[in-house]
Amino acid sequence: MNGHLGDRAVVLGGSMAGVLAARVLAESYHEVLVVERDEVLGVSTPRKGAPHTVHAHGLHARGQLILEELFPNLTDELSSAGVPTGDLGEMRWYFDAKRLRPARTGLTSVTAPRPVLEHHVRSRVAALPNVKFLEQHDILGLVGTSDSARIVGVRVQQRAPHAGEEVLDADLVVDATGRGSRTPAWLEEFGYQRPKEDRIKIGLAYTTRHYRTRPEWFDGVQSINPVASPEHPRGAFFGQVGPDTCILSLTGILGDYPPTEPEAFLEFAKSLPVPDVYEAIRDGEALDDPVSFRFPASVRRRYERLTRLPEGLLVIGDAVCSFNPVYGQGMSVAAIESLTLRDHLREGRPPQPQPFFADIARVIDMPWEISAGGDLDFPQVEGRRTIKIRVGNAYLARLRHAATKDDEVTKGFMRVAGLIDPPQALMRPGMLRRVLRHAVRRPPAGRAVVGQREPGQ
């Protein structure tokens, strides 16, 4: 423990953002309680409170590095448990129906099933002597001082017959309950303003099915990812998640939802702009039925713009900003935010809401620029397209084309996608020269190919 900032911190929510927050809080508080409505300890399968975890997830680059810092040798532990790991740039990436040239980036991607990854991380946190998980408890609300200037506890109730309400005293409360967070409503109850929200309505749906892997499907790569683009808005993530298991998550936007009926699911896969996925699964052994999850909009809550906030309450993870999941940013951003929280804890005093939210906003700015800008490249998506977004999307189309010719462009692109470098890195003179060498004008998207491969694929 680096210092004594209080007797107890309470974390609301036991998913990735919550357990990472608990990990760093354990350095500064005598006791950390993690309150979770589900049973989570020892659970490595999807649970009722987190239905999205059945779908494809990836821990890319920056997130992997941070988790390795917080939990030494975690990547080796996952690999020993059969979780595939590989170089982010060596996956089979398709953008605009064209394959990027593979590149060795040195950036590790971990394609564990989300519940498996959370199980390993949660087990590490639960093993800390001053961390306790309060499972199967509903969160009823917050407790404040008489003047509402400070949050001093949480009201909870065990999910059991005849259980009564309990109050957990807290020196600090951290809300990590995800996109359904009730903190905006709780703030109103205490006489504060709700944070304003930025929304990008993408109308995304995932439909997922697992298959028994055949060695020839992936040909040595970790996953095959035809990423949706304006010209080809149907996408997929098809990757290995265990020694003999792979996952296929089909994606569609704006009401074009991948179906859950098995034959229709296969036809949707056939409609993808590249044939790799359909050719693999058409005779494959399915291990389950397709299941679907809908994501209506990316939402960013602007806590940093509030001029009044109660002390003793912070918000982290999807409860602050819920990104379009196709960009794979959520877990990595939560990891970066946990380090931001640790920086504030190490100042030697309890974290103050305004400075904390200002720093969290700076963490979110870069991934939000990537995901919101990417979504607004789809003409049907509503939203304000600034000159910066229009110019950026036009340039990215050129860059993606150049990446089909030049592995150094792929490497730079993956460093930004993996949240290692800022988007501005793609405009550096050396990268700009490489891009313009291959794409002075915005190139057309590749044509969709079903049942046969393009030359060189």
Sequence and secondary structure as in RCSB ss.txt:
>XXXX:A:sequence
MNGHLGDRAVVLGGSMAGVLAARVLAESYHEVLVVERDEVLGVSTPRKGAPHTVHAHGLHARGQLILEELFPNLT
DELSSAGVPTGDLGEMRWYFDAKRLRPARTGLTSVTAPRPVLEHHVRSRVAALPNVKFLEQHDILGLVGTSDSAR
IVGVRVQQRAPHAGEEVLDADLVVDATGRGSRTPAWLEEFGYQRPKEDRIKIGLAYTTRHYRTRPEWFDGVQSIN
PVASPEHPRGAFFGQVGPDTCILSLTGILGDYPPTEPEAFLEFAKSLPVPDVYEAIRDGEALDDPVSFRFPASVR
RRYERLTRLPEGLLVIGDAVCSFNPVYGQGMSVAAIESLTLRDHLREGRPPQPQPFFADIARVIDMPWEISAGGD
LDFPQVEGRRTIKIRVGNAYLARLRHAATKDDEVTKGFMRVAGLIDPPQALMRPGMLRRVLRHAVRRPPAGRAVV
GQREPGQ
>XXXX:A:secstr
     EEEEEEE  SHHHHHHHHHHTTTEEEEEEE SS  TT  S  TT GGGGS   EETHHHHHHHHHSTTHH
HHHHHTT  EEEGGGSEEEETTEE        EEE   HHHHHHHHHHHHHTSTTEEEE SEEEEEEEE TTSSB
EEEEEEEESSTT  EEEEE SEEEE  GGG  HHHHHHHTT     EEEEEEEEEEEEEEEE  HHHHTT SEEE
EE  SSS  EEEEEE SSSEEEEEEEE TT    SSHHHHHHHHHTSSSSHHHHHHTT  B S  EEEEEEEEEE
E GGG S   BTEEE GGGTEE  GGG  HHHHHHHHHHHHHHHHTTTS   HHHHHHHHHHHHHHHHHHHHHHH
TTSTTS S   HHHHHHHHHHHHHHHHHTT HHHHHHHHHHHTTSS GGGGGSHHHHHHHHHH SS         
SS  TT 
